[in-house]
Amino acid sequence: MKSYIEKPAEVQRKWYLVDAKGKTLGRMASEIAILLRGKHKPTFTPHVDGGDFVVVINADKVKLTGKKLDQKQYRYHTGYIGGLKEISYKHMMEEKPEEVIKHAVSGMLPKNKLRSNMMTRLRVFRGSEHIHAAQNPEVIDFK
């Protein structure tokens, strides 16, 4: 029996709406990564970008467990000598909560050429309003 291999031209994309209010960051990010990658579809092919669009609302109301709110640090390097920068999770949530979710989801996607295309299909909004109502996103609730 032959295996089915999906071709990029045959990909059917849907829109999903995720409400982050009260959800744990890591558990929600792993479910979003599955949707972006397309692993929930029976036509999943690892080397084809067959995922769906995901719209996340209420990014500022996502939560972390334990003491991560005070202890978790985001690190990046500027490229200059001694340019390692650290930003606390609490500061990041006040300034840019959208980037917190994008960073978590990006870390759960495969580290290859498909990741940047998958990340372009992730739309994160701080409040409960979003601009993608015309696409009629299907509301999805994770367990």
TORMIKE-214690 format. One record per atom (N, C-alpha, C): atom name; x, y, z; residue in three letters; residue number from 1. Coordinates in Angstrom, 3 decimals. Atoms other than C-alpha are relative to their C-alpha. Layout:
% residues N
 lumdren        X        Y        Z guro torti
      CA        X        Y        Z  ala   NUM
...
//
This chain:
% residues 143
 lumdren        X        Y        Z guro torti
       N    0.839   -1.181    0.000  met     1
      CA    0.000    0.000    0.000  met     1
       C    0.884    1.244    0.000  met     1
       N   -0.788   -1.217    0.105  lys     2
      CA    1.344    3.438   -0.927  lys     2
       C   -0.412    1.008    1.064  lys     2
       N    0.274   -1.078   -0.941  ser     3
      CA    1.627    6.308    1.507  ser     3
       C   -0.484    1.225   -0.759  ser     3
       N    0.494   -1.220    0.609  tyr     4
      CA   -0.289    9.476    0.743  tyr     4
       C    0.950    1.136    0.327  tyr     4
       N   -0.864   -1.156   -0.191  ile     5
      CA    1.931   12.514    0.247  ile     5
       C   -0.741    1.225   -0.527  ile     5
       N    0.706   -1.220    0.376  glu     6
      CA    0.225   15.891    0.249  glu     6
       C    0.923    0.925   -0.762  glu     6
       N   -0.771   -0.964    0.778  lys     7
      CA    1.398   18.388   -2.336  lys     7
       C   -0.359    1.408    0.457  lys     7
       N    0.288   -1.364   -0.482  pro     8
      CA    1.689   22.097   -1.480  pro     8
       C   -1.198    0.648   -0.681  pro     8
       N    1.141   -0.601    0.698  ala     9
      CA   -0.936   23.001   -4.083  ala     9
       C   -1.333   -0.555    0.490  ala     9
       N    1.233    0.646   -0.451  glu    10
      CA   -3.490   20.655   -2.473  glu    10
       C   -0.397    0.380    1.428  glu    10
       N    0.235   -0.329   -1.406  val    11
      CA   -3.346   22.206    1.011  val    11
       C   -1.268    0.839    0.138  val    11
       N    1.210   -0.746   -0.335  gln    12
      CA   -6.713   23.373    2.378  gln    12
       C    0.212    0.607    1.395  gln    12
       N   -0.264   -0.670   -1.272  arg    13
      CA   -6.292   25.968    5.138  arg    13
       C   -1.295    0.529    0.619  arg    13
       N    1.124   -0.522   -0.759  lys    14
      CA   -8.842   26.812    7.825  lys    14
       C    0.515    1.044    0.977  lys    14
       N   -0.325   -1.020   -1.000  trp    15
      CA   -8.920   29.634   10.372  trp    15
       C   -0.551   -0.454    1.344  trp    15
       N    0.408    0.356   -1.353  tyr    16
      CA   -9.065   28.916   14.113  tyr    16
       C    0.198    1.197    0.920  tyr    16
       N   -0.064   -1.067   -0.989  leu    17
      CA   -9.682   31.317   16.998  leu    17
       C    0.249   -0.624    1.371  leu    17
       N   -0.360    0.508   -1.318  val    18
      CA   -8.039   30.649   20.367  val    18
       C   -0.084    1.147    0.990  val    18
       N    0.078   -0.993   -1.070  asp    19
      CA   -8.931   32.586   23.520  asp    19
       C    1.001   -0.400    1.081  asp    19
       N   -1.081    0.317   -0.933  ala    20
      CA   -5.850   32.719   25.766  ala    20
       C   -0.343    0.345    1.443  ala    20
       N    0.366   -0.446   -1.350  lys    21
      CA   -7.742   34.007   28.807  lys    21
       C    0.004   -1.185    0.971  lys    21
       N   -0.073    1.026   -1.029  gly    22
      CA   -6.793   31.877   31.805  gly    22
       C    0.722   -1.269   -0.413  gly    22
       N   -0.687    1.205    0.472  lys    23
      CA   -4.843   29.343   29.721  lys    23
       C    1.471    0.053    0.417  lys    23
       N   -1.417    0.100   -0.305  thr    24
      CA   -1.369   28.128   30.672  thr    24
       C    0.795    0.160   -1.289  thr    24
       N   -0.750   -0.363    1.195  leu    25
      CA    1.234   29.433   28.237  leu    25
       C    0.542   -1.209   -0.752  leu    25
       N   -0.636    1.114    0.679  gly    26
      CA    3.103   26.218   27.462  gly    26
       C   -0.985   -0.983   -0.603  gly    26
       N    0.990    0.950    0.511  arg    27
      CA    0.082   23.965   27.080  arg    27
       C   -0.749    0.574   -1.203  arg    27
       N    0.682   -0.643    1.114  met    28
      CA   -1.655   26.457   24.834  met    28
       C    0.928    0.098   -1.211  met    28
       N   -0.953   -0.146    1.104  ala    29
      CA    1.492   27.034   22.749  ala    29
       C    0.230   -1.319   -0.722  ala    29
       N   -0.202    1.292    0.660  ser    30
      CA    1.928   23.319   22.092  ser    30
       C   -1.196   -0.364   -0.877  ser    30
       N    1.182    0.263    0.823  glu    31
      CA   -1.647   23.015   20.835  glu    31
       C   -0.036    0.900   -1.235  glu    31
       N   -0.059   -0.912    1.140  ile    32
      CA   -1.201   26.082   18.612  ile    32
       C    1.034   -0.484   -1.004  ile    32
       N   -1.041    0.513    0.895  ala    33
      CA    2.004   24.573   17.201  ala    33
       C   -0.510   -1.191   -0.816  ala    33
       N    0.588    1.130    0.726  ile    34
      CA    0.084   21.420   16.260  ile    34
       C   -0.897    0.500   -1.122  ile    34
       N    0.878   -0.560    1.028  leu    35
      CA   -2.495   23.518   14.387  leu    35
       C    0.798    0.652   -1.122  leu    35
       N   -0.806   -0.683    1.011  leu    36
      CA    0.169   25.593   12.610  leu    36
       C    0.755   -0.991   -0.877  leu    36
       N   -0.764    1.000    0.749  arg    37
      CA    2.088   22.494   11.553  arg    37
       C   -0.901   -0.887   -0.836  arg    37
       N    0.937    0.829    0.742  gly    38
      CA   -0.998   20.588   10.406  gly    38
       C   -0.032   -1.439    0.464  gly    38
       N   -0.050    1.374   -0.491  lys    39
      CA   -0.477   17.507   12.560  lys    39
       C   -1.371   -0.541    0.396  lys    39
       N    1.343    0.437   -0.353  his    40
      CA   -4.186   17.405   13.396  his    40
       C   -0.763   -0.520   -1.216  his    40
       N    0.667    0.415    1.234  lys    41
      CA   -5.039   16.592    9.763  lys    41
       C    0.428   -1.407   -0.395  lys    41
       N   -0.392    1.337    0.474  pro    42
      CA   -5.109   13.091    8.307  pro    42
       C    0.952    0.046   -1.190  pro    42
       N   -0.878   -0.132    1.155  thr    43
      CA   -3.166   14.423    5.311  thr    43
       C    1.367    0.567    0.380  thr    43
       N   -1.256   -0.576   -0.466  phe    44
      CA   -0.140   15.453    7.426  phe    44
       C    1.181   -0.614   -0.738  phe    44
       N   -1.250    0.398    0.635  thr    45
      CA    3.131   15.307    5.525  thr    45
       C    1.097    0.866    0.612  thr    45
       N   -0.980   -0.785   -0.749  pro    46
      CA    6.278   16.349    7.446  pro    46
       C    0.722    1.073   -0.797  pro    46
       N   -0.785   -0.962    0.767  his    47
      CA    8.025   18.155    4.606  his    47
       C   -0.846    1.012   -0.758  his    47
       N    0.906   -0.951    0.654  val    48
      CA    4.946   20.091    3.395  val    48
       C   -0.631    0.877    1.075  val    48
       N    0.609   -0.948   -0.928  asp    49
      CA    3.670   23.209    5.144  asp    49
       C   -1.511   -0.043   -0.188  asp    49
       N    1.424    0.215    0.197  gly    50
      CA    0.052   22.064    5.495  gly    50
       C   -0.854    0.453    1.164  gly    50
       N    0.731   -0.434   -1.185  gly    51
      CA   -1.039   23.890    8.643  gly    51
       C   -1.067    1.032   -0.289  gly    51
       N    1.105   -0.941    0.093  asp    52
      CA   -3.881   26.285    9.314  asp    52
       C    0.391    1.345    0.613  asp    52
       N   -0.175   -1.313   -0.607  phe    53
      CA   -4.213   29.920   10.374  phe    53
       C   -0.540   -0.044    1.423  phe    53
       N    0.435   -0.043   -1.396  val    54
      CA   -4.503   30.603   14.113  val    54
       C   -0.007    1.457    0.450  val    54
       N    0.144   -1.340   -0.562  val    55
      CA   -5.784   33.837   15.681  val    55
       C   -0.137   -0.162    1.514  val    55
       N    0.017    0.073   -1.462  val    56
      CA   -5.064   34.258   19.397  val    56
       C   -0.437    1.351    0.535  val    56
       N    0.466   -1.232   -0.624  ile    57
      CA   -6.977   36.839   21.425  ile    57
       C    0.260   -0.075    1.505  ile    57
       N   -0.241   -0.129   -1.446  asn    58
      CA   -6.545   38.028   25.036  asn    58
       C    1.384   -0.508    0.387  asn    58
       N   -1.369    0.432   -0.285  ala    59
      CA   -2.781   37.486   24.950  ala    59
       C    0.499    0.539    1.334  ala    59
       N   -0.450   -0.572   -1.264  asp    60
      CA   -2.382   39.703   28.001  asp    60
       C   -0.562   -0.727    1.211  asp    60
       N    0.615    0.717   -1.109  lys    61
      CA   -4.467   37.308   30.120  lys    61
       C    0.494   -1.445    0.117  lys    61
       N   -0.575    1.335   -0.104  val    62
      CA   -2.320   34.196   29.633  val    62
       C    0.726   -0.116    1.336  val    62
       N   -0.605    0.141   -1.317  lys    63
      CA   -0.878   32.730   32.839  lys    63
       C    1.143   -1.014   -0.035  lys    63
       N   -1.081    0.954   -0.229  leu    64
      CA    2.190   30.884   34.030  leu    64
       C   -0.190   -0.620    1.368  leu    64
       N    0.141    0.675   -1.282  thr    65
      CA    2.336   28.376   36.840  thr    65
       C    1.236    0.227    0.845  thr    65
       N   -1.121   -0.102   -0.923  gly    66
      CA    4.548   28.515   39.894  gly    66
       C    0.527    1.417    0.123  gly    66
       N   -0.646   -1.297   -0.182  lys    67
      CA    7.039   31.346   40.369  lys    67
       C    0.577    0.532   -1.310  lys    67
       N   -0.572   -0.397    1.276  lys    68
      CA    7.736   31.740   36.639  lys    68
       C   -0.239    1.474   -0.310  lys    68
       N    0.272   -1.412    0.255  leu    69
      CA    6.158   35.190   36.585  leu    69
       C    1.142    0.880    0.503  leu    69
       N   -1.091   -0.794   -0.568  asp    70
      CA    8.995   36.485   38.775  asp    70
       C    1.379   -0.483   -0.450  asp    70
       N   -1.322    0.563    0.241  gln    71
      CA   11.837   34.144   37.801  gln    71
       C    0.349   -0.196   -1.477  gln    71
       N   -0.283    0.304    1.402  lys    72
      CA   11.490   33.503   34.055  lys    72
       C    0.612    1.208   -0.696  lys    72
       N   -0.706   -1.056    0.713  gln    73
      CA   13.841   35.533   31.846  gln    73
       C    0.019   -0.337   -1.497  gln    73
       N   -0.194    0.143    1.434  tyr    74
      CA   13.887   36.064   28.087  tyr    74
       C    1.365    0.578   -0.316  tyr    74
       N   -1.360   -0.432    0.316  arg    75
      CA   17.448   36.286   26.776  arg    75
       C    0.163    0.124   -1.506  arg    75
       N   -0.374   -0.149    1.397  tyr    76
      CA   18.730   37.584   23.469  tyr    76
       C    1.334    0.706   -0.066  tyr    76
       N   -1.314   -0.601    0.168  his    77
      CA   22.047   38.764   22.105  his    77
       C   -0.070    1.027   -1.115  his    77
       N    0.056   -1.082    0.974  thr    78
      CA   22.521   42.047   20.257  thr    78
       C    0.957   -0.209   -1.160  thr    78
       N   -0.995    0.208    1.039  gly    79
      CA   25.474   40.781   18.247  gly    79
       C    1.311    0.690    0.319  gly    79
       N   -1.220   -0.684   -0.429  tyr    80
      CA   28.008   43.026   19.987  tyr    80
       C    0.609   -0.747    1.187  tyr    80
       N   -0.688    0.644   -1.111  ile    81
      CA   30.568   41.915   22.545  ile    81
       C   -0.672    0.418    1.309  ile    81
       N    0.669   -0.279   -1.268  gly    82
      CA   28.908   41.644   25.947  gly    82
       C   -1.440    0.436   -0.171  gly    82
       N    1.337   -0.486    0.316  gly    83
      CA   25.524   42.222   24.341  gly    83
       C   -1.127   -0.938    0.384  gly    83
       N    1.065    0.881   -0.451  leu    84
      CA   23.526   39.564   26.189  leu    84
       C   -0.990    0.807    0.826  leu    84
       N    1.034   -0.766   -0.693  lys    85
      CA   20.248   41.146   27.299  lys    85
       C   -1.004   -0.966    0.626  lys    85
       N    1.016    0.785   -0.689  glu    86
      CA   17.684   39.776   29.747  glu    86
       C   -1.187    0.891    0.319  glu    86
       N    1.236   -0.705   -0.327  ile    87
      CA   14.074   40.835   30.143  ile    87
       C   -0.858   -0.967    0.802  ile    87
       N    0.832    0.879   -0.826  ser    88
      CA   11.833   39.460   32.873  ser    88
       C   -1.350   -0.236   -0.676  ser    88
       N    1.296    0.350    0.567  tyr    89
      CA    8.576   37.762   31.976  tyr    89
       C   -1.050    1.039    0.395  tyr    89
       N    0.975   -0.980   -0.461  lys    90
      CA    6.633   40.272   34.056  lys    90
       C    0.075    1.278   -0.839  lys    90
       N   -0.177   -1.191    0.826  his    91
      CA    8.098   43.204   32.087  his    91
       C   -0.469   -0.260   -1.433  his    91
       N    0.400    0.349    1.363  met    92
      CA    7.522   41.403   28.783  met    92
       C   -1.530   -0.053   -0.118  met    92
       N    1.462    0.063    0.031  met    93
      CA    3.853   40.797   29.677  met    93
       C   -0.616    1.397    0.043  met    93
       N    0.518   -1.357   -0.043  glu    94
      CA    3.362   44.488   30.434  glu    94
       C    0.207    0.724   -1.320  glu    94
       N   -0.342   -0.717    1.226  glu    95
      CA    5.071   45.713   27.272  glu    95
       C   -0.557   -0.667   -1.259  glu    95
       N    0.355    0.691    1.239  lys    96
      CA    4.481   43.069   24.572  lys    96
       C   -0.471   -1.426    0.292  lys    96
       N    0.461    1.365   -0.274  pro    97
      CA    2.312   40.084   25.582  pro    97
       C   -0.140   -0.849   -1.267  pro    97
       N    0.105    0.751    1.250  glu    98
      CA    1.934   39.136   21.904  glu    98
       C    1.300   -0.746   -0.278  glu    98
       N   -1.303    0.609    0.269  glu    99
      CA    5.669   38.419   21.678  glu    99
       C    0.253   -1.202    0.902  glu    99
       N   -0.165    1.134   -0.905  val   100
      CA    5.501   36.065   24.677  val   100
       C   -0.597   -1.254   -0.633  val   100
       N    0.649    1.148    0.621  ile   101
      CA    3.063   33.779   22.864  ile   101
       C    0.727   -0.395   -1.273  ile   101
       N   -0.732    0.314    1.228  lys   102
      CA    4.932   34.038   19.560  lys   102
       C    1.307   -0.715    0.302  lys   102
       N   -1.257    0.619   -0.367  his   103
      CA    8.191   33.138   21.265  his   103
       C   -0.210   -1.444    0.460  his   103
       N    0.273    1.347   -0.494  ala   104
      CA    6.665   30.112   23.004  ala   104
       C   -0.391   -0.935   -1.135  ala   104
       N    0.432    0.835    1.117  val   105
      CA    5.008   28.810   19.828  val   105
       C    1.162   -0.264   -0.940  val   105
       N   -1.138    0.146    0.895  ser   106
      CA    8.128   29.398   17.748  ser   106
       C    0.973   -1.063    0.505  ser   106
       N   -0.879    1.009   -0.572  gly   107
      CA   10.151   27.250   20.136  gly   107
       C   -0.524   -1.403   -0.122  gly   107
       N    0.601    1.323    0.114  met   108
      CA    7.731   24.358   19.628  met   108
       C   -0.182   -0.455   -1.438  met   108
       N    0.056    0.376    1.411  leu   109
      CA    7.871   24.359   15.834  leu   109
       C    1.353   -0.556   -0.427  leu   109
       N   -1.282    0.565    0.441  pro   110
      CA   10.547   22.466   13.890  pro   110
       C    0.969    1.095   -0.435  pro   110
       N   -1.025   -0.988    0.314  lys   111
      CA   13.812   24.332   13.416  lys   111
       C    0.510   -0.228   -1.421  lys   111
       N   -0.388    0.152    1.398  asn   112
      CA   13.876   24.277    9.603  asn   112
       C   -0.601    1.137   -0.816  asn   112
       N    0.439   -1.089    0.877  lys   113
      CA   12.886   26.381    6.602  lys   113
       C   -1.505    0.233    0.042  lys   113
       N    1.452   -0.147   -0.033  leu   114
      CA    9.167   25.806    7.190  leu   114
       C   -0.476    0.860    1.168  leu   114
       N    0.457   -0.684   -1.207  arg   115
      CA    9.075   27.542   10.586  arg   115
       C   -0.425    1.437   -0.276  arg   115
       N    0.369   -1.398    0.227  ser   116
      CA    9.011   31.118    9.260  ser   116
       C   -1.341    0.107   -0.716  ser   116
       N    1.309   -0.014    0.665  asn   117
      CA    6.062   30.324    6.965  asn   117
       C   -1.122   -0.361    0.965  asn   117
       N    1.012    0.367   -0.994  met   118
      CA    4.202   28.681    9.828  met   118
       C   -0.274    1.172    0.942  met   118
       N    0.172   -1.119   -0.932  met   119
      CA    4.800   31.693   12.069  met   119
       C   -0.748    1.171   -0.636  met   119
       N    0.766   -1.073    0.637  thr   120
      CA    3.333   34.068    9.475  thr   120
       C   -1.502   -0.261    0.083  thr   120
       N    1.424    0.324   -0.123  arg   121
      CA    0.012   32.247    9.912  arg   121
       C   -0.502    0.104    1.429  arg   121
       N    0.413   -0.222   -1.383  leu   122
      CA   -0.049   32.985   13.653  leu   122
       C   -0.247    1.488    0.201  leu   122
       N    0.372   -1.398   -0.236  arg   123
      CA   -1.891   36.225   14.515  arg   123
       C   -0.391    0.120    1.469  arg   123
       N    0.224   -0.135   -1.434  val   124
      CA   -1.806   37.335   18.152  val   124
       C   -0.441    1.429    0.296  val   124
       N    0.546   -1.308   -0.359  phe   125
      CA   -3.850   40.197   19.633  phe   125
       C   -0.079    0.117    1.519  phe   125
       N   -0.036   -0.258   -1.434  arg   126
      CA   -3.601   41.764   23.075  arg   126
       C   -1.390   -0.106    0.634  arg   126
       N    1.342   -0.010   -0.574  gly   127
      CA   -7.321   42.280   23.695  gly   127
       C   -0.910   -1.032   -0.641  gly   127
       N    0.969    0.967    0.521  ser   128
      CA  -10.504   40.485   22.721  ser   128
       C   -0.452    0.333   -1.419  ser   128
       N    0.368   -0.385    1.368  glu   129
      CA  -10.874   42.316   19.387  glu   129
       C    1.085   -0.438   -0.973  glu   129
       N   -0.959    0.354    1.040  his   130
      CA   -9.263   41.057   16.192  his   130
       C   -0.556    0.431   -1.349  his   130
       N    0.380   -0.531    1.314  ile   131
      CA   -9.329   42.083   12.530  ile   131
       C   -0.321   -1.094   -1.003  ile   131
       N    0.203    1.108    0.932  his   132
      CA   -9.949   38.633   11.031  his   132
       C   -1.405   -0.589    0.085  his   132
       N    1.378    0.486   -0.085  ala   133
      CA  -13.711   38.393   11.463  ala   133
       C   -0.528   -0.429   -1.366  ala   133
       N    0.470    0.333    1.342  ala   134
      CA  -14.183   38.211    7.681  ala   134
       C    0.364   -1.438   -0.391  ala   134
       N   -0.402    1.368    0.315  gln   135
      CA  -12.391   34.835    7.613  gln   135
       C   -0.830   -1.038    0.746  gln   135
       N    0.856    0.877   -0.791  asn   136
      CA  -14.981   33.353   10.016  asn   136
       C    0.800   -1.087    0.715  asn   136
       N   -0.810    1.022   -0.665  pro   137
      CA  -12.484   31.627   12.312  pro   137
       C   -0.856   -0.883    0.900  pro   137
       N    0.692    0.980   -0.833  glu   138
      CA  -13.718   28.497   14.052  glu   138
       C    0.586    0.069    1.406  glu   138
       N   -0.463   -0.082   -1.390  val   139
      CA  -13.509   28.845   17.854  val   139
       C    0.399   -1.380    0.460  val   139
       N   -0.492    1.286   -0.476  ile   140
      CA  -11.395   26.077   19.284  ile   140
       C    0.400    0.151    1.456  ile   140
       N   -0.300   -0.044   -1.422  asp   141
      CA  -11.095   25.313   22.984  asp   141
       C    0.785   -1.253    0.345  asp   141
       N   -0.843    1.124   -0.375  phe   142
      CA   -8.287   23.132   24.305  phe   142
       C   -0.435   -0.530    1.355  phe   142
       N    0.408    0.626   -1.258  lys   143
      CA   -8.877   20.716   27.162  lys   143
       C    0.900    0.398    1.140  lys   143
//
